[in-house]
């Protein structure tokens, strides 16, 4: 059995997963997988997903790097890293002034969770990279030297479709798309998928979709159920079986600088993200990531 080690606000506990859900049950580790968590629509649970999925994967004994590619730096603060403790960030990495190995923070909350932090300075990279050669491939090139050190690299993309996002998509093997179970949720996805297709035609032909994750789900609302039904009809098996519910504890956790499995492991939000981690490990082991169509 794979064990999830997580501490709640009132104690600690072990949570078990079926070992068949993990590629670690074999004799060798699979190739690392770089996954961009992306949606140009804000407020869909993108950073929440990046932080909590990274924490859940590392707690499941997967070597994980959380790459904060958003100038807002919410993934960085969401794991408790304060600006005063940061010397080098994604900004310096993209500009070639630092390596990932130099900028990353090692063992944040979990032994197997490293974080590549970001600050608002990253917004300046949009302008500074414009005239640079191979500008869309800076993140991919930066990750190459450390890629084999991880099972999963999760990139939190900004809620836009600019040069920074293109860099993150160019570096990724696949996407996870958080989809809010509310009105207008499906609108705008066509714009994201068009961007994905442009990236495929240019700098990253193999970019696929590892999954669509339904977030902010409320089973009491007809609207949530309808959006979930529409998403499953459109995306089929690319939609994760696990859905992320609306959950107060999940919303509170970032203000304490903790992933949900440390803030309240018994909450439905924590249980949901551990379920998504289980599914992702299974998909990575069986190679079920699909090329975006």
VOBADO-71782 format. One record per residue (C-alpha): x, y, z. Coordinates in pm, whole numbers, padded with zeros to 5 digits, always signed. Layout:
% residues N
XYZ;...
END
This chain:
% residues 293
+00000+00000+00000;+00110+00356-00069;+00067+00572+00238;-00037+00932+00252;+00126+01104+00549;-00059+01421+00639;-00104+01629+00949;-00433+01799+01025;-00484+02098+01249;-00551+01863+01541;-00308+01581+01475;-00162+01347+01218;-00278+01036+01045;-00194+00782+00778;-00418+00742+00478;-00378+00438+00255;-00414+00407-00121;-00431+00088-00320;-00078+00017-00444;-00217-00061-00787;-00280+00312-00822;+00090+00383-00830;+00369+00324-01077;+00596+00274-00777;+00462-00078-00732;+00703-00187-01009;+01077-00216-00994;+01160+00109-01173;+01027+00463-01179;+00847+00596-01486;+00971+00893-01683;+00896+01225-01518;+00586+01414-01631;+00557+01791-01662;+00197+01910-01623;+00072+02265-01668;-00237+02357-01467;-00395+02609-01701;-00712+02800-01772;-00715+03160-01891;-01032+03220-01689;-00952+03338-01336;-01111+03207-01019;-01152+02848-01133;-00932+02687-00866;-00615+02670-01075;-00366+02763-00802;-00563+02567-00542;-00532+02265-00768;-00160+02313-00836;-00074+02350-00467;-00292+02072-00330;-00228+01824-00606;+00148+01878-00569;+00120+01824-00194;-00093+01512-00239;+00149+01365-00492;+00449+01426-00269;+00265+01276+00027;+00208+00969-00191;+00587+00935-00223;+00609+01098-00566;+00906+01332-00614;+00730+01658-00701;+00829+02008-00809;+00571+02288-00788;+00663+02556-01042;+00486+02885-00973;+00448+03041-01316;+00199+03309-01210;+00326+03662-01125;+00068+03679-00847;+00279+03424-00661;-00018+03262-00492;+00119+02911-00523;+00434+03032-00349;+00248+03192-00058;+00004+02901-00053;+00279+02671+00068;+00399+02922+00324;+00702+03071+00143;+00737+03440+00225;+00885+03698-00008;+01164+03786+00235;+01285+03425+00219;+01318+03426-00160;+01642+03519-00332;+01588+03375-00680;+01263+03302-00860;+01107+03190-01188;+01180+03541-01317;+01558+03494-01291;+01525+03142-01432;+01339+03262-01744;+01593+03537-01802;+01884+03296-01766;+02015+03463-01450;+01964+03154-01232;+01908+02781-01272;+01612+02588-01136;+01849+02412-00896;+01960+02750-00760;+01612+02899-00730;+01404+02610-00596;+01310+02564-00231;+01376+02210-00111;+01140+02000+00101;+00855+02245+00164;+00624+02075+00420;+00704+01736+00265;+01038+01569+00206;+00956+01513-00161;+00799+01852-00238;+01020+02124-00387;+00893+02466-00496;+01016+02704-00765;+00880+03034-00630;+00749+03344-00804;+00702+03709-00711;+00532+03997-00897;+00866+04060-01071;+00772+03776-01304;+00527+04005-01483;+00826+04194-01624;+00939+03885-01810;+00656+03934-02060;+00835+04247-02185;+01196+04144-02130;+01163+03821-02326;+01002+03977-02633;+01327+04030-02822;+01508+03724-02688;+01591+03421-02905;+01394+03103-02832;+01179+03308-02596;+00896+03050-02586;+01132+02771-02481;+01302+02928-02180;+01112+02727-01917;+01148+02400-02105;+01523+02449-02137;+01550+02547-01770;+01369+02233-01650;+01574+01988-01857;+01869+01960-01613;+01643+01875-01315;+01360+01690-01485;+01493+01344-01402;+01497+01434-01032;+01116+01435-01022;+00820+01210-01095;+00590+01508-01144;+00650+01875-01218;+00333+02082-01179;+00328+02432-01329;+00077+02688-01205;+00005+02903-01513;-00120+03263-01501;-00484+03335-01592;-00388+03476-01931;-00262+03359-02269;+00055+03569-02289;+00422+03485-02335;+00464+03347-01983;+00178+03102-02035;+00318+03002-02375;+00651+02929-02202;+00478+02706-01949;+00278+02521-02216;+00592+02473-02424;+00760+02312-02122;+00470+02079-02043;+00395+01726-02153;+00027+01782-02084;-00237+02003-01928;-00473+01973-01639;-00764+02211-01697;-00961+02313-01386;-01322+02376-01485;-01548+02566-01247;-01896+02414-01217;-02071+02745-01274;-02224+02950-01553;-01982+03055-01829;-01746+02775-01725;-01732+02618-02071;-01703+02953-02243;-01345+03051-02306;-01222+02693-02321;-01221+02716-02700;-00974+03006-02670;-00749+02799-02444;-00767+02499-02677;-00686+02723-02974;-00375+02838-02789;-00285+02476-02717;-00318+02397-03088;-00088+02688-03177;+00169+02560-02928;+00137+02212-03081;+00195+02352-03428;+00499+02544-03309;+00713+02469-03006;+00547+02163-02851;+00380+01919-03095;+00326+01650-02829;+00134+01867-02579;-00169+01672-02457;-00439+01682-02192;-00396+01470-01880;-00734+01567-01746;-01017+01814-01697;-01087+01870-01328;-01431+01985-01215;-01394+02237-00931;-01625+02425-00693;-01883+02151-00738;-02203+02169-00532;-02419+01859-00574;-02721+02050-00437;-02726+02282-00739;-02877+02183-01072;-02629+02415-01242;-02327+02230-01102;-02469+01897-01211;-02547+02033-01559;-02198+02177-01610;-02044+01849-01494;-02267+01656-01732;-02181+01887-02024;-01808+01861-01950;-01819+01481-01939;-02015+01473-02264;-01763+01700-02437;-01433+01575-02290;-01532+01214-02216;-01279+01013-02017;-01044+01311-01997;-01260+01439-01710;-01138+01315-01372;-01389+01097-01188;-01308+01287-00869;-01464+01632-00842;-01348+01913-00613;-01638+02035-00397;-01694+02378-00256;-01531+02357+00085;-01467+02621+00350;-01155+02448+00481;-01010+02438+00130;-01063+02814+00102;-00906+02880+00442;-00587+02676+00395;-00390+02929+00180;-00417+03198+00447;-00226+02963+00679;+00036+02884+00414;-00053+02516+00413;-00187+02266+00160;-00525+02129+00260;-00386+01787+00360;-00183+01963+00630;-00449+02213+00728;-00737+01965+00761;-00671+01617+00629;-01022+01502+00722;-01198+01767+00514;-01380+01676+00195;-01143+01905+00004;-00838+01711+00123;-01001+01379+00042;-01091+01505-00305;-00738+01616-00395;-00596+01287-00272;-00845+01117-00502;-00727+01328-00795;-00365+01241-00711;-00456+00873-00718;-00617+00911-01060;-00324+01110-01196;-00072+00849-01081;-00280+00582-01253;-00302+00784-01575;+00071+00855-01574;+00145+00485-01521;-00076+00376-01811;+00008+00666-02043;-00350+00785-02071;-00274+01152-02142;-00444+01244-02470;-00322+01481-02736;-00547+01788-02732;-00791+01789-03017;
END
